[in-house]
């Protein structure tokens, strides 16, 4: 099927995304690994046109990256956010005309200081890139909140973050621009977050566009090669030296029970399609000091605890590709009607308004059961945080009389040693009381307000979904 393009040719954009695990002081061999990543990006063939990196925290590493890649990616942006930055970088072959950093309203609990999500200022790095064809490509690079625990207590935060980036993607699509959402989303294809982004964001998962029959979860006994080549696994692979179970790099046919796909490139199907997609940066680098143990396997060292996602994106829609995806994925991530109608709407607009091809009319919504699940997650987490706020504020008020009593006790204490211990205990009570007061009154209060805002936005979304469903039922009755 012929696809329209510029001067009869369809422009192709090579997109690269990778979580680089570049935490200062914590990530082992950071400088060497990020330097190797920079070199491989610079030497890639075919060369990358747009590069989006996550966990690229240190500005010196960014400067080294720019120096290594400036001959093929002359434009770039390191995004500043939060206490130590958002860890996000976008590089481009073409001019970046606009950029902004959107911080997520919900982004971790302040009490989980050892995880750092609350302080780093996670969000979406946005860049509007002017393609030589005259089109605007809007890139949205992000790193959603990790689960951390077996019981995913951060599910609500990650779902709310998915809602925020979906709104940004949707806005770009409605303007008729090419929308690309990239990053470490810390989600699997069957998750609430994935469905939110694919549906409300009016975008498609590049891997599923290319391989629509890919299952959400790998079959039992799947090996590492299968997980990477068929499932698109980018994280927790046994072939990653930071995740492998033994001291030696195993063969590719090793059973890989934990490998999963957490890294994605989403694209707007109304004005783009997928030529190819693959998992990259699999080959480890030579690291003489790594002879065994975590991160090492006979001098082999993986570049990060994630592999990359590399996509060849054509700047023209492929209706058959989206139709096949719709038929294969019903009802996930969106309904058949959603994707088919997106393709049909794009085709109609393309015929009527050639200069605005890609604009999408109409509105498609998540199924009601998925919306209900999102509300259930929000209510459960909100109830948890209400209790958290109550007990922290209660501790703050209780610490005041206790502190007064301890000061009185110091006055009547007959021994200096006892006075010192009472004073020390008083400091502990004062510091913990003040900290819990700040968390309860300010931080948890701010989190609860963000949760309320998320709930109200989803309520409006649900109302519109119900109206759309009723309208469709009436029209079906007429037919």
DOSE-623094 format. One record per atom (N, C-alpha, C): x, y, z; residue in three letters. Coordinates in steps of 0.02 Angstrom, whole numbers, plus 50000, padded with zeros to 5 digits. Layout:
XYZALA;...
//
This chain:
500424994050000UNK;500005000050000UNK;500445006250000UNK;500325010749955UNK;500745016849950UNK;500585021550006UNK;501105024450033UNK;501035029250087UNK;501245036050063UNK;500875041350078UNK;501045048050054UNK;501665050750090UNK;502045054850057UNK;502625057750089UNK;502815064250055UNK;503425066450067UNK;503675072550037UNK;504015070749972UNK;503795073949916UNK;504065072649850UNK;504025065149832UNK;503485061949856UNK;503385054949840UNK;503745050249887UNK;504185052749931UNK;504545048549978UNK;504275049550048UNK;504255044150086UNK;504025044550156UNK;504625045950201UNK;504635051550236UNK;505185052750283UNK;505205047550338UNK;505795045550357UNK;505885040550410UNK;506305043550466UNK;506085042550528UNK;506435045250586UNK;506655039350630UNK;507295039150646UNK;507565033950690UNK;507565036450762UNK;507195033150804UNK;507105035150874UNK;507445030150920UNK;507805032750970UNK;508165028551018UNK;507975030751089UNK;507835025851132UNK;507665027351202UNK;508015022351248UNK;508265024851305UNK;508615020351351UNK;508645023251421UNK;508515019051471UNK;508645020751540UNK;509375018951554UNK;509775024051570UNK;510505023151573UNK;510775021751643UNK;510345021851694UNK;510565020551763UNK;511185024651780UNK;511105031151781UNK;511675035651792UNK;511655039351858UNK;511455035851911UNK;511425039051977UNK;512135040452004UNK;512255046552024UNK;512915048352051UNK;513035044852117UNK;513635042252127UNK;513865038852188UNK;513555031952197UNK;512975030652168UNK;512615024352181UNK;512715019352124UNK;512645021652062UNK;512695017252004UNK;513425015451992UNK;513575008951993UNK;514265006751984UNK;514505007951912UNK;515135009851905UNK;515455010951840UNK;515065016051798UNK;514775020951830UNK;514345025751795UNK;514715029251738UNK;515285032051753UNK;515655035951703UNK;515845031651643UNK;516105025751656UNK;516315021351601UNK;515715018951560UNK;515175017151593UNK;514585014651558UNK;514255020151515UNK;514165026051544UNK;513845031451507UNK;514285033951450UNK;514935033551459UNK;515385035351404UNK;515315030351347UNK;515255023851364UNK;515165018751312UNK;514485019551277UNK;513965021251315UNK;513305022551285UNK;513365028351235UNK;513715033651256UNK;513805039451212UNK;514175037551148UNK;514695033451155UNK;515075031351096UNK;514655027051049UNK;514255022651077UNK;513835018251035UNK;513285022250999UNK;513025027251033UNK;512535031550999UNK;512865035250942UNK;513475037650954UNK;513835041350902UNK;514015037050842UNK;514135030550854UNK;514355026050800UNK;513795022050768UNK;513185022950791UNK;512625018950768UNK;512535019550693UNK;512355014050662UNK;512225013950590UNK;511605009550577UNK;511075012450551UNK;511005019550533UNK;510995023950595UNK;511165030250586UNK;511205034750643UNK;510515036450671UNK;510495037950735UNK;509875039950768UNK;509715047250753UNK;509075048650743UNK;508865055550731UNK;508605058950794UNK;508285055150838UNK;508035057650902UNK;508235052750956UNK;508555055151007UNK;508785051051063UNK;508475053651127UNK;508155049151165UNK;507865050951230UNK;508155046351283UNK;508455049351335UNK;508785045551387UNK;508465046951455UNK;508445041851497UNK;508195042551565UNK;508755040751614UNK;508695043151675UNK;509195042151728UNK;509885044351705UNK;509895049951670UNK;510525053151650UNK;510595059251695UNK;510805058051757UNK;510735063151809UNK;511295068351810UNK;511895066351793UNK;512485070651804UNK;512625074951742UNK;512665081451753UNK;512755086051696UNK;513415084951661UNK;513935082951697UNK;514585081551665UNK;514515075751616UNK;514115070751633UNK;513995065251587UNK;513625067651524UNK;513175072351534UNK;512805075251477UNK;513285079051431UNK;513735082851460UNK;514225086551419UNK;514655081751379UNK;514855076251410UNK;515245071251374UNK;514835068151317UNK;514195066751331UNK;513745064151280UNK;513695068951221UNK;513605075351235UNK;513545080251181UNK;514185080751140UNK;514755080351174UNK;515385080751139UNK;515485074851092UNK;515265068951115UNK;515345062851075UNK;514855062551016UNK;514265065551023UNK;513735064650973UNK;513565070950933UNK;513915076450944UNK;513725082750913UNK;513755082650837UNK;514155078150808UNK;514205077850735UNK;513585074950703UNK;513195070950740UNK;512575068150712UNK;511945070750747UNK;512025073050809UNK;511465075650848UNK;511655082550876UNK;511655087650834UNK;511905094250855UNK;511465097950905UNK;510845095750914UNK;510385099150959UNK;510225094651019UNK;510215097651077UNK;510075093651137UNK;509845097851195UNK;509545094451244UNK;509295097851304UNK;509355093151363UNK;509665095651416UNK;509685092351482UNK;509155095751524UNK;508695091951551UNK;508115094951585UNK;508235095351660UNK;508165101451685UNK;508275102751756UNK;507605102451794UNK;507595098951850UNK;506975098351888UNK;507135095651957UNK;506735097752007UNK;506795095152074UNK;507465096752106UNK;507635092852158UNK;508245094252197UNK;508865092352159UNK;508845086652122UNK;509455084452087UNK;509325083352013UNK;508745085551988UNK;508595084851918UNK;508135079051904UNK;507845079051845UNK;507385073751826UNK;507725067951791UNK;508365068751774UNK;508735063251741UNK;508535062251669UNK;508245067251636UNK;507995066551568UNK;508395070651518UNK;508525067751460UNK;508905070951407UNK;508575069451340UNK;508545074551296UNK;508315073551227UNK;508845076451180UNK;509045072451131UNK;509505074651079UNK;509145074151012UNK;509335078550965UNK;508985078650901UNK;509465080450843UNK;509315077550786UNK;509675079250725UNK;509445085950698UNK;508825087750716UNK;508515093850690UNK;508375098750747UNK;508265105050731UNK;508195110250784UNK;507625108850832UNK;507775109850896UNK;507265109650948UNK;506995116750955UNK;506375117750933UNK;506095124550932UNK;505795126550999UNK;505565121651037UNK;505275123051103UNK;505425117351149UNK;505515118851213UNK;505605113551263UNK;505305115851329UNK;505075111051367UNK;504815112451434UNK;504865106251477UNK;504835107251542UNK;504855101651589UNK;504215101751630UNK;503805096751621UNK;503165096251658UNK;503265091451716UNK;503195093951778UNK;503275089751837UNK;502615086551856UNK;502655080251875UNK;502045076551894UNK;501785079051962UNK;501125080351967UNK;500835082252032UNK;500905076752084UNK;500845070452063UNK;500915064652107UNK;501575061152090UNK;502025060952138UNK;502685058252122UNK;503045055652184UNK;502775050452215UNK;503115047452272UNK;502935050652338UNK;503085046952391UNK;502935049352459UNK;503555052552489UNK;503485058152524UNK;504065061352555UNK;504395057052608UNK;504015052352638UNK;504295047952689UNK;504785042952659UNK;504705041352594UNK;505145036552561UNK;505755040252534UNK;506115043752578UNK;506675047852557UNK;507235043652526UNK;507285037352548UNK;507815032952524UNK;507705030952451UNK;507095032152425UNK;506965030652354UNK;507055036852311UNK;506925042652339UNK;507105048852305UNK;506625051452253UNK;506095047652235UNK;505655049952182UNK;505335056652198UNK;505155057652262UNK;504825063852282UNK;505265069952271UNK;505925068952278UNK;506385074652277UNK;506685076152209UNK;506725071052165UNK;507085072252102UNK;506675076152052UNK;506035076952064UNK;505625080852018UNK;505465077251953UNK;505245071051958UNK;505075067251898UNK;504505070551860UNK;504535069751795UNK;504015072751753UNK;504115070851681UNK;503905075251636UNK;503955074151565UNK;504385079551533UNK;504915077351500UNK;505335081951461UNK;505015082651392UNK;504845088751374UNK;504485089951311UNK;504925093851262UNK;504925091651200UNK;505315095151148UNK;504925095251083UNK;504855101151053UNK;504545101850987UNK;505105102550936UNK;505145097650892UNK;505695097250843UNK;505425098650773UNK;505765102950737UNK;505565104650669UNK;505905099950619UNK;505505095650589UNK;505765090950539UNK;505865094550472UNK;506345092350432UNK;506475095650367UNK;505855095850322UNK;505385091350331UNK;504775091250291UNK;504315096950309UNK;504475100550364UNK;504045105950388UNK;503585103850444UNK;503545097350458UNK;503115095050512UNK;503445096050579UNK;503025096450630UNK;503275096950699UNK;503215090150732UNK;503765087850760UNK;503765081650799UNK;503805083550873UNK;503305081650911UNK;503315083050983UNK;503525076751020UNK;504085077351055UNK;504365071651093UNK;504235072651167UNK;503985067351199UNK;503845067451271UNK;504225061751303UNK;504745063551341UNK;505195058751372UNK;505045058451446UNK;504955052351474UNK;504765051851544UNK;505055045651577UNK;504995045451643UNK;505185039651684UNK;504675039251740UNK;504195034751732UNK;503655034151781UNK;503905030751845UNK;503505031651898UNK;503685029051964UNK;503745021451963UNK;504275018851992UNK;504395011651996UNK;503955008452049UNK;503795001852041UNK;503384998452093UNK;503764997652158UNK;504414995952155UNK;504854994752212UNK;504654988552252UNK;504024988252275UNK;503814982952320UNK;503404977752283UNK;503374971652313UNK;502964966352283UNK;502234968452281UNK;501994971552335UNK;501334974652335UNK;501424981852310UNK;501204983152251UNK;501344989452217UNK;500944995152248UNK;501224998252300UNK;500875003852333UNK;500925010352293UNK;501335010352241UNK;501405016352200UNK;500995015852135UNK;500555010952131UNK;500145010052072UNK;499725016352057UNK;499455019352108UNK;499045025352099UNK;499465031052070UNK;500065032052097UNK;500505037352072UNK;500675036251999UNK;500855030051981UNK;501055028551913UNK;500465029351865UNK;499865027351887UNK;499275028051845UNK;499115035451834UNK;499175039451887UNK;499055046651881UNK;499575049851835UNK;500195047551839UNK;500715050251795UNK;500565048351722UNK;500325042251712UNK;500135040251644UNK;499575044651617UNK;499115046651660UNK;498575051151640UNK;498855057851617UNK;499355060351653UNK;499645066851636UNK;500015066651569UNK;500415061451558UNK;500775061251494UNK;500295059751437UNK;499745056051451UNK;499245054751399UNK;498925061351377UNK;498805065951424UNK;498515072451406UNK;498995076351361UNK;499635076051376UNK;500125079551334UNK;500165076651264UNK;500175070051261UNK;500185066751196UNK;499555068351156UNK;498995068251189UNK;498355069651157UNK;498345076751128UNK;498605081451166UNK;498635088351142UNK;499045088951079UNK;499605085351076UNK;500025085651017UNK;499675082550956UNK;499325076950967UNK;498955073650913UNK;498405078150887UNK;498035081450932UNK;497485085750912UNK;497725091850873UNK;498345093850883UNK;498625099350845UNK;498855097050775UNK;498835090550763UNK;499055087950699UNK;499795086550696UNK;500145087050753UNK;500855085650754UNK;500995078250762UNK;501595076150745UNK;501815069350758UNK;501995068850831UNK;501675064350868UNK;501785063750939UNK;502185057350953UNK;502715057950993UNK;503125052251012UNK;503205052451088UNK;502975047251121UNK;503055046551194UNK;503545041051209UNK;504095042751242UNK;504635037851253UNK;504835037751326UNK;505155032151345UNK;505425031951412UNK;505355025251447UNK;505565025351510UNK;505485019651554UNK;504825020751591UNK;504305017151571UNK;503645018151598UNK;503495013651657UNK;503955009051673UNK;503855004551731UNK;503165001251731UNK;502944999151673UNK;502294995951668UNK;502334990451616UNK;501864985751620UNK;501824980551569UNK;501234982151524UNK;501204979151464UNK;500684981051416UNK;499964980251440UNK;499824975851488UNK;499144974851511UNK;498944979351568UNK;499374983951587UNK;499254988151646UNK;498754993751634UNK;498494996551688UNK;498045002251683UNK;498395008151650UNK;499025009251668UNK;499405014851640UNK;499475014251564UNK;499625008351541UNK;499705007251469UNK;499045008651432UNK;498495006351459UNK;497855007351428UNK;497655014751427UNK;497815018251481UNK;497685025351484UNK;498055029151430UNK;498695027751423UNK;499105031351375UNK;498885029751303UNK;498775023351289UNK;498595021351221UNK;497915024151201UNK;497445024551248UNK;496775026751231UNK;496705034351234UNK;496815037251293UNK;496715044451300UNK;497265048351263UNK;497855045551259UNK;498395048951224UNK;498355048551149UNK;497885044551122UNK;497795043751050UNK;498435041351016UNK;498795036951049UNK;499425034451023UNK;499425026751024UNK;499905023850990UNK;499985016650988UNK;500675014751013UNK;500715008951043UNK;501345006051066UNK;501725003551004UNK;502315006050992UNK;502695004350931UNK;502804996850923UNK;502954993450979UNK;503074986350975UNK;502454982650952UNK;501874984750978UNK;501254981450958UNK;501034983450888UNK;501214989550867UNK;501074991450797UNK;501444986850749UNK;502064985050767UNK;502474980750724UNK;502294973350734UNK;502164971550797UNK;502024964550813UNK;501384964150854UNK;500804964950821UNK;500164965550857UNK;499964959350897UNK;500224953550880UNK;500024947450916UNK;500464945950976UNK;500914950550994UNK;501344949451052UNK;500924948651115UNK;501024943251152UNK;500644942351215UNK;500874947351268UNK;500434948751316UNK;500604953451369UNK;501134950551416UNK;501104944051428UNK;501564940751474UNK;501884934851438UNK;502544934051447UNK;502884928651412UNK;502644921751438UNK;502644916851394UNK;502424910151414UNK;502914906951463UNK;502674902151503UNK;503124898751551UNK;503704895351514UNK;504294895951542UNK;504874892751513UNK;505194896551456UNK;504964902751443UNK;505264906751389UNK;505994908251404UNK;506404907951353UNK;507114909451364UNK;507264916751350UNK;507884918751363UNK;508064925851359UNK;508004928451287UNK;508204924351239UNK;508164926551169UNK;507444927751148UNK;506994923351168UNK;506284924051153UNK;506004930451184UNK;506174931651247UNK;505924937551282UNK;506154944051249UNK;506764944151225UNK;507034950151194UNK;506764951151124UNK;506784945951083UNK;506604946651012UNK;505864946350999UNK;505494942551039UNK;504774941751028UNK;504364946151075UNK;504564946351139UNK;504194950151189UNK;504424957351196UNK;505024958851171UNK;505284965651178UNK;505524967251247UNK;505744962251286UNK;505964963351355UNK;506574967851358UNK;506534972951399UNK;507094977651407UNK;507384977651477UNK;507064974151523UNK;507294974451593UNK;507264967551625UNK;507704966551674UNK;507734960451714UNK;507904954251674UNK;508214955051616UNK;508424949351576UNK;509024945951608UNK;509054939251602UNK;509634935651629UNK;510264937151588UNK;510184940151528UNK;510764942151488UNK;511044948851508UNK;510714952251555UNK;510974958451582UNK;511404956751643UNK;512034958851642UNK;512494956851695UNK;512294959651763UNK;511864964751765UNK;511634967451829UNK;511034963551856UNK;510764959051815UNK;510184955151835UNK;510294947651833UNK;510834945451802UNK;510944938251792UNK;511024934751860UNK;510794928451864UNK;510794924951929UNK;511484922351950UNK;511944920951903UNK;512584917951920UNK;513164922651910UNK;513764919851909UNK;514374923851902UNK;514614924051830UNK;514314920051786UNK;514514919851716UNK;513924921651672UNK;514064925251617UNK;513534927151570UNK;513244920851539UNK;512594919651548UNK;512294913451523UNK;512164913751448UNK;512044908051416UNK;511864908051344UNK;511164910751334UNK;511014912651272UNK;510374915951257UNK;509774911351264UNK;509884904751266UNK;509324900151274UNK;509174898651347UNK;509474902451393UNK;509344901551465UNK;508634903751482UNK;508294899951522UNK;507614901751543UNK;507644908451579UNK;507174912851560UNK;507174919751584UNK;506494921451616UNK;506394919551679UNK;505724920351709UNK;505544927551726UNK;506034932051732UNK;505894938851755UNK;505924944151700UNK;506164942451642UNK;506224947351589UNK;505554950551571UNK;505544957151565UNK;504914960651551UNK;505034966951510UNK;504504969351479UNK;504544975451439UNK;504284981351480UNK;504744985751498UNK;504564991751537UNK;504694998151499UNK;505064997751444UNK;505265003651405UNK;504885003751339UNK;504645009651320UNK;504185010151264UNK;504345016151220UNK;504115015651158UNK;504065021351113UNK;503355021351086UNK;502955026151106UNK;502275026951081UNK;502295031851022UNK;501835030850974UNK;501815035350916UNK;501085036750898UNK;500975042250864UNK;500305044150843UNK;500145040650776UNK;499685035850776UNK;499545031950715UNK;499195036050661UNK;498915041850679UNK;498575045950629UNK;499055048950579UNK;499695049550597UNK;500175052650551UNK;500855049250551UNK;500895043250579UNK;501535039650579UNK;501405032150583UNK;501905028250565UNK;501855020950567UNK;502545018050581UNK;502565011750598UNK;503185008550618UNK;503475004350561UNK;504105005950544UNK;504465001950495UNK;504814996050530UNK;505114997550587UNK;505454992250625UNK;505534994450697UNK;505584989650743UNK;505704990950813UNK;506094985150842UNK;506584986650884UNK;506984981350914UNK;507254983550982UNK;507464978551020UNK;507824979851083UNK;508564980151066UNK;508894985451089UNK;509604986451074UNK;510034987151135UNK;510664988751124UNK;511174989551177UNK;511214983351221UNK;511164977451190UNK;511184971251227UNK;511904968951241UNK;512344970251193UNK;513034967851199UNK;513384971451257UNK;513674967651304UNK;514024970851360UNK;514684973951338UNK;514944978351379UNK;515594981351365UNK;516134977751403UNK;516744978551381UNK;517314975451415UNK;517494979551477UNK;517504976251534UNK;517664979551597UNK;518164975251635UNK;518814976651628UNK;519324972351658UNK;519234971051733UNK;518964975951769UNK;518894975151841UNK;518304970651860UNK;517874969151811UNK;517274965251825UNK;517404957851807UNK;517684954151853UNK;517834947151840UNK;517304942551869UNK;516804945251902UNK;516274941151930UNK;515874945151980UNK;515314942352001UNK;514894945852048UNK;514414950552013UNK;514074954652052UNK;513554958952024UNK;513844963651971UNK;513544963451913UNK;513764967751859UNK;514324965051817UNK;514634959651839UNK;515214957151802UNK;515144949851785UNK;515414948051727UNK;515404941051704UNK;515994940051657UNK;516564938351685UNK;517154937351643UNK;517334943451603UNK;517374949251637UNK;517544955851607UNK;516964958851569UNK;516394955651566UNK;515814958551532UNK;515404962751581UNK;515174968451557UNK;514764972851599UNK;514224976051555UNK;513594974851571UNK;513054977951533UNK;513064985551541UNK;512844989051489UNK;512884996351489UNK;512414999451540UNK;511884995951558UNK;511404998451607UNK;511004992551632UNK;510574993651680UNK;510134988151702UNK;509524987651656UNK;509484991851605UNK;508974991551552UNK;509324990951485UNK;508974987951436UNK;509184988251367UNK;508814994051334UNK;508994995751273UNK;508685001351237UNK;508104998951194UNK;507705003751172UNK;507185002651121UNK;507365006951061UNK;507385003851001UNK;507585007450941UNK;507035006550888UNK;506775012150865UNK;506195012050820UNK;506345015950757UNK;506125013150700UNK;506145016750637UNK;505425018750621UNK;505305025350624UNK;504635028050619UNK;504545031650552UNK;504035029450515UNK;503865032850452UNK;503355038250465UNK;503455044150437UNK;503005049850450UNK;502415049650401UNK;502065044150403UNK;501455043250364UNK;501055037750397UNK;500395038150397UNK;499995032950429UNK;499995026550388UNK;499905021050421UNK;499825014550389UNK;499185011550417UNK;498645012150379UNK;497985010250404UNK;497935002650415UNK;498254998850372UNK;498234991650381UNK;498594989450444UNK;499144992850459UNK;499514991250520UNK;499084992250582UNK;498714997850583UNK;498294999250641UNK;497674994750642UNK;497434992950584UNK;496854988450581UNK;497054981550609UNK;497644979250589UNK;497884972750614UNK;497994973050690UNK;498254978650714UNK;498344979450786UNK;497674979350822UNK;497184982750794UNK;496514982950825UNK;496214976050828UNK;496274972250775UNK;495974965550773UNK;496334960750821UNK;496994961650828UNK;497384957050869UNK;497334958650943UNK;497234965050960UNK;497274967051031UNK;496604967951064UNK;496064966851030UNK;495404967751061UNK;495334963651124UNK;495184966451183UNK;495024973551192UNK;495604977651219UNK;496224975051216UNK;496794978551245UNK;497284980451191UNK;497594986451193UNK;497504991651243UNK;496894995951232UNK;496604995751170UNK;495994999451158UNK;495514994851121UNK;494914997051113UNK;494434992951077UNK;494584992951002UNK;494334987950966UNK;494424987750893UNK;494174994250862UNK;493594996450884UNK;493295002450855UNK;493745008450863UNK;494095008850919UNK;494525014650932UNK;495065015350878UNK;495445010050869UNK;496005010450822UNK;495765010750750UNK;495245007050734UNK;494995007250666UNK;494725014150650UNK;494365017250698UNK;494095023850686UNK;494645029150682UNK;495175028250721UNK;495735032850716UNK;496025032750645UNK;496125026750619UNK;496385026150551UNK;495905029150501UNK;495255027650509UNK;494765030250463UNK;494715037750466UNK;494735040550526UNK;494695047850534UNK;495305051150503UNK;495885048150514UNK;496495050950484UNK;496455050850408UNK;496195045450380UNK;496135044850308UNK;495665050150280UNK;495105051050315UNK;494615056050292UNK;494905063050295UNK;495235064650349UNK;495535071350356UNK;496085072350304UNK;496455067050291UNK;496995067550242UNK;496715069250173UNK;496135066350158UNK;495835067550093UNK;495525074550088UNK;495235076750144UNK;494895083250144UNK;495375089050153UNK;495885088150196UNK;496345093550211UNK;497055090950206UNK;497345090850147UNK;498015087950138UNK;498545091050182UNK;498475097350197UNK;499005100750236UNK;498925099450311UNK;498375096250330UNK;498275094850401UNK;498155087450412UNK;498465083350370UNK;498385076150377UNK;498615073850445UNK;498235069550476UNK;498435067050541UNK;497985069550596UNK;497585074750584UNK;497125076950636UNK;496585071650646UNK;496375070850706UNK;495905065550722UNK;495285068650753UNK;494705066850727UNK;494085069250756UNK;493775063650796UNK;493265065350835UNK;492925060250874UNK;493275058950940UNK;492955055050981UNK;493215053751048UNK;493115046351064UNK;493635043051088UNK;493595036151109UNK;493805035651182UNK;493485031051217UNK;493585030651289UNK;493775023651312UNK;494075023451371UNK;494215017051402UNK;493575013451419UNK;493575006751419UNK;492975003151442UNK;492815004851514UNK;492185004451532UNK;491955006351599UNK;492295002351654UNK;492424995951641UNK;492734991851693UNK;493444994251708UNK;493804996751657UNK;494474999351668UNK;494445005951706UNK;493965010151689UNK;493875016451726UNK;493705015051799UNK;493285010051811UNK;493115008051879UNK;493725005651918UNK;494165001951884UNK;494774999651916UNK;495225005451936UNK;495265010451893UNK;495675016351908UNK;495385019951969UNK;494725020651972UNK;494415023752030UNK;494535019652093UNK;494515013052087UNK;494635008752146UNK;495345009652172UNK;495825010052127UNK;496525011252147UNK;496595018052181UNK;496265023052152UNK;496305029852181UNK;495995030052251UNK;495415026952259UNK;495075027052324UNK;495475023352378UNK;495745017552359UNK;496135013652407UNK;496755017452430UNK;497105020452382UNK;497715024052401UNK;497545030452440UNK;497015033852421UNK;496815039952458UNK;496645038352530UNK;496285032852541UNK;496115030852610UNK;496745029452650UNK;497245026452618UNK;497885025052652UNK;498225031552672UNK;498235036452626UNK;498575042752641UNK;498185047052691UNK;497525046452693UNK;497135050052745UNK;497325047552814UNK;497395041052821UNK;497625038152885UNK;498335040452902UNK;498755040452851UNK;499445042652860UNK;499465049852885UNK;499065054152855UNK;499045061152876UNK;498795061752948UNK;498265057952965UNK;497975058353032UNK;498505056553085UNK;498845050953076UNK;499315048653127UNK;499935053053131UNK;500145055853076UNK;500735060353080UNK;500555066953115UNK;499965069553100UNK;499755075653134UNK;499635074253209UNK;499345068353224UNK;499235066453294UNK;499905065953331UNK;500415063253298UNK;501075062853329UNK;501355069953342UNK;501235074453294UNK;501475081353303UNK;501175084453366UNK;500505084053372UNK;500175087053430UNK;500365083553495UNK;500445076953493UNK;500625073153553UNK;501335074753575UNK;501765076453529UNK;502465077853546UNK;502535084353586UNK;502065088853580UNK;502115095353615UNK;502075094453691UNK;501535091253719UNK;501515090253792UNK;502075085753816UNK;502265080753775UNK;502825076353796UNK;503465080353802UNK;503575084953755UNK;504175089153757UNK;504175093653819UNK;503595096353836UNK;503535100553896UNK;503695096453958UNK;503425090553962UNK;503545086254020UNK;504285084454026UNK;504615083153970UNK;505325081553972UNK;505745087453996UNK;505545093553977UNK;505905099454001UNK;505815100354077UNK;505215098954100UNK;505095099254172UNK;505505094054208UNK;505555088054177UNK;505935082654208UNK;506675084554214UNK;506935088054163UNK;507635090254167UNK;507725094854227UNK;507245099254239UNK;507285104054295UNK;507345100554362UNK;506965094954370UNK;506955091454435UNK;507435085654438UNK;507805084354384UNK;508265078654384UNK;508855079954431UNK;509025075054476UNK;509575076154525UNK;510265074754495UNK;510305071454437UNK;510955069554409UNK;511045072454339UNK;511665074654326UNK;511815077454259UNK;511735072254203UNK;511935066054218UNK;511875060854167UNK;511155059654148UNK;510715059454198UNK;510005058454184UNK;509725064454145UNK;509955070454164UNK;509725076454129UNK;509925076254055UNK;510545073854044UNK;510775073453974UNK;510345068653933UNK;510195062853962UNK;509785057853927UNK;509085060553914UNK;508805064153963UNK;508135066953953UNK;508145072253898UNK;508695076353899UNK;508755081453847UNK;508835078353778UNK;509215072953773UNK;509305069453710UNK;508635066553685UNK;508255063753733UNK;507605061153715UNK;507145066853692UNK;507215072553722UNK;506815078453703UNK;506975080653631UNK;507615080353613UNK;507805082053545UNK;507485077253494UNK;507495070853512UNK;507195065753468UNK;506445067153459UNK;506105068453515UNK;505385069853512UNK;505255076153471UNK;505665081253481UNK;505555087553445UNK;505665086753370UNK;506215083553351UNK;506375082753280UNK;505855078453245UNK;505695072653275UNK;505205068253242UNK;504515071453241UNK;504335075153293UNK;503685078553294UNK;503635083853241UNK;504165087853234UNK;504165093153183UNK;504145090053113UNK;504535084653102UNK;504545081353037UNK;503865078553019UNK;503545075253067UNK;502885072453054UNK;502365078053044UNK;502465083653078UNK;502015089353068UNK;502085092152997UNK;502695092852974UNK;502805095252906UNK;502515090452854UNK;502635083952865UNK;502375078952819UNK;501615078952820UNK;501325079052879UNK;500595078652886UNK;500245084852860UNK;500485090752880UNK;500145096952862UNK;500285099152790UNK;500905098152767UNK;501105100952703UNK;501145095552648UNK;501605090752656UNK;501735086152602UNK;501155081352589UNK;500895078052642UNK;500345073452632UNK;499715077352610UNK;499635083352637UNK;499075087452615UNK;499115089052542UNK;499705090652518UNK;499805092152447UNK;499655085952405UNK;499875080152429UNK;499745073852393UNK;499005072452389UNK;498645073552444UNK;497915072252444UNK;497555076952397UNK;497775083052392UNK;497455087752345UNK;497585085652272UNK;498185083152259UNK;498335080652192UNK;497915074452176UNK;497805070152226UNK;497375064352217UNK;496655066452203UNK;496425071552237UNK;495745074152226UNK;495675076852155UNK;496185080552133UNK;496175083252065UNK;496155077652013UNK;496555072452024UNK;496565066751979UNK;495875063451977UNK;495565062552036UNK;494905059452040UNK;494375063552004UNK;494415070152011UNK;493915074451978UNK;493995074351902UNK;494615074251879UNK;494725073951806UNK;494475067251779UNK;494595061851816UNK;494355055351794UNK;493595054951797UNK;493285058551844UNK;492555058751848UNK;492265062051786UNK;492565067551765UNK;492345070851703UNK;492435066251643UNK;492995062651643UNK;493135057951589UNK;492605052351588UNK;492435049851647UNK;491925044651652UNK;491245047151626UNK;491075053251645UNK;490435056051623UNK;490395056451547UNK;490945058751516UNK;490965059151443UNK;490935052151412UNK;491265047251444UNK;491255040451419UNK;490545037551421UNK;490185039051475UNK;489495036651481UNK;489045039851429UNK;489135046451417UNK;488745049851367UNK;488885046951297UNK;489525045551283UNK;489705042751219UNK;489405035851210UNK;489415031951264UNK;489125025151261UNK;488375025351249UNK;488025030051283UNK;487305030651273UNK;487145032751202UNK;487555037351175UNK;487455039751107UNK;487545034051057UNK;488055030051068UNK;488185024451023UNK;487615019351026UNK;487345018351087UNK;486795013551094UNK;486175016151056UNK;486055022651060UNK;485475025551024UNK;485565024750949UNK;486165026350924UNK;486295025750853UNK;486255018450830UNK;486485013850872UNK;486435006750855UNK;485715004550851UNK;485285007450896UNK;484575005750895UNK;484235008250832UNK;484445014150807UNK;484155016750746UNK;484325012450686UNK;484945009850688UNK;485155005550632UNK;484764998950632UNK;
//
